[in-house]
Amino acid sequence: LPPTTHVTVIGGGLAGCEAAFQLAARGVDVTLYEMRPAVEGPAHYTGDLAELVCSNSFKSTDPGTAPGMLKTDLEALGSVTLACARMAAVPAGTALAVDRQAFSHAVETALVALPHLTLVRREVSDVPAEGPVIIASGPLTSAALEPAISRLVGSDRLAFFDAAAPIVDAATIDRAVCFAASRYDKGGGADYLNCPMDKAEYDAFIAALLAAARVNRRDFETDDLFQACQPVEEVARRGADAPRFGALKPVGLTDPRTGRWPWAVVQLRPEDRAGASYNLVGFQTNLTFPEQRRVFRMIPGLENAEFLRFGVMHRNTFVDAPRLLTSDLALRADPRVRLAGQLTGTEGYMEAAASGLLAALGTYAAMTGAPAVALPADTAFGALVAYATDPETADYQPMHVNFGLLPALEPHVRDKRARHAALADRGAASIRAFVASRPDLAFGVLAAAMGDRS
Ligand SMILES: Cc1cc2nc3c(=O)[nH]c(=O)nc-3n(C[C@H](O)[C@H](O)[C@H](O)COP(=O)(O)OP(=O)(O)OC[C@H]3O[C@@H](n4cnc5c(N)ncnc54)[C@H](O)[C@@H]3O)c2cc1C
């Protein structure tokens, strides 16, 4: 058993609950602080632990999808969140959807049953100066705590909203249409892929963009958002030509098939070093996801594009993880403190739970003098963490698990379904081998703690 040092976990959401459970179940004394119900959050409605702020879905269970692969990781690592979600499941085809109250109840029951866990309902405004700490206060971290986090990470490393452009799978971009070039051939290479538009294509695209359905944002999300970053449809609203003089400007981009600059150009920038995925430059957007798929597929070369993530714009407190965090989510500058959940810039309920689990394993390893924890990079969550904590990752925006982050298969498998199945098999084998290789991390506590209930 580990030494008696006590761990503080701040935030009783998806990440904080998972982290607190994993440590307390291993015999570590944990105090979990949750501000609700005394202090209300802008999107939470109850005082429940692990409240789902929006959808009641944990996405697909199909192992041949990235969310399905993530569940394989969580299963192997012994996630309490996943176990509780299964206990609270409602019929939803291949998705894992839950009765949200039953889910929160299951999580709270699992936590309060642990003798080493103390739940304190109080807003935290300072990070304890001693002992291991896991901060998991979420995308809507309370204003009282933000200055303390800012002091820890540096104010220039903390963002308060998320304005991310969509990302497409490189394999689904039509290279017969797009051409590789940098503007005026500067920078020595052809890093960008360029989707050329003639006038008719541009006009039709702008008309569709202006007519498309947008997400209704809630009040707390509208405050600072637009001042900082204009969505592409807002730019178009200023005048049909405005995007052509902004993100879609064609100057300096000669289409090799015509020898001329097109009327407008959508530029695609590589998202990862392997060039497995590209983002649409300047396309932060507030369109609904189905509308993004429909309208952005009007862009020449993207007719069959698969979206690895859609653009989003909402309030979101998160840190510049590539510059700040180690592979087990400790602050490089103060390894006593770990971050978990959306604060690290991972996005999604299950991703939050996974990062809580990883932060707990990292804390446990540090407390017991075990080697540091690094998840295999060919697992769904290991790949996401590798991306999020790689100092080479530029312009970091929140990200969920996706196939584009995984190392390529050798040799390449052409058929998509077969490729995804092979990636899933490789990841499943890796996470099981990882668990088997680390008996020092005391996997297996979930079954012991949950007994018949799981
Ligand atoms: C509006 C919104 C909708 C979302 N919808 C979805 C969705 O449908 N599906 C999906 O997969 N992801 C969604 N996400 C993204 C993300 O997966 C969730 O936000 C997820 O809950 C993040 O988990 P977390 O543990 O990091 O934060 P949370 O689950 O938000 O937990 C953080 C906890 O910390 C508490 N807290 C905050 N400050 C303090 C403090 N100072 N002291 C003590 N406690 C504090 C909060 O009350 C909260 O309980 C959404 C995000 C937002 C903002």
The ligand as a Gaussian input file, in Angstrom:
#p B3LYP/6-31G(d) Opt

LIG

0 1
 C      -22.017000      23.313000     -22.117000
 C      -21.205000      22.069000     -22.360000
 C      -21.809000      20.960000     -22.974000
 C      -21.056000      19.798000     -23.199000
 N      -21.678000      18.723000     -23.773000
 C      -20.984000      17.575000     -23.957000
 C      -21.642000      16.419000     -24.493000
 O      -22.818000      16.452000     -24.805000
 N      -20.921000      15.289000     -24.651000
 C      -19.607000      15.211000     -24.303000
 O      -19.000000      14.146000     -24.443000
 N      -18.965000      16.296000     -23.794000
 C      -19.619000      17.465000     -23.616000
 N      -18.975000      18.572000     -23.109000
 C      -17.527000      18.509000     -22.910000
 C      -16.991000      17.743000     -21.680000
 O      -16.935000      16.408000     -21.962000
 C      -17.772000      17.929000     -20.430000
 O      -17.734000      19.279000     -20.117000
 C      -17.206000      17.088000     -19.249000
 O      -18.164000      17.135000     -18.235000
 C      -15.862000      17.533000     -18.757000
 O      -15.521000      16.822000     -17.583000
 P      -14.699000      17.516000     -16.416000
 O      -14.603000      16.536000     -15.315000
 O      -13.469000      18.086000     -16.965000
 O      -15.606000      18.749000     -15.974000
 P      -17.033000      18.747000     -15.257000
 O      -17.768000      17.488000     -15.540000
 O      -17.673000      20.043000     -15.614000
 O      -16.663000      18.746000     -13.718000
 C      -16.036000      19.829000     -13.098000
 C      -16.621000      19.955000     -11.709000
 O      -15.847000      20.895000     -10.971000
 C      -16.745000      21.683000     -10.194000
 N      -16.051000      22.941000      -9.894000
 C      -15.746000      23.955000     -10.747000
 N      -15.052000      24.911000     -10.088000
 C      -14.928000      24.491000      -8.802000
 C      -14.317000      25.039000      -7.646000
 N      -13.713000      26.238000      -7.650000
 N      -14.361000      24.341000      -6.482000
 C      -14.978000      23.124000      -6.422000
 N      -15.593000      22.568000      -7.486000
 C      -15.545000      23.240000      -8.671000
 C      -17.974000      21.809000     -11.074000
 O      -19.134000      22.107000     -10.314000
 C      -18.042000      20.441000     -11.715000
 O      -18.838000      19.536000     -10.985000
 C      -19.683000      19.751000     -22.849000
 C      -19.092000      20.869000     -22.260000
 C      -19.837000      22.019000     -22.020000
 C      -19.178000      23.182000     -21.373000

